[in-house]
Amino acid sequence: MGSVIKKRRKRMAKKKHRKLLRKTRHQRRNRK
């Protein structure tokens, strides 16, 4: 069961990351 939860967390993290990228695209450019 633990591994399944980890997999779900990874999938959620990817979705969250994509949303964050769309919201803070300009901020990321400034960081680089």
Buried (B, 14 or more C-beta within 10 A) or exposed (E): EEEEEEEEEEEEEEEEEEEEEEEEEEEEEEEE
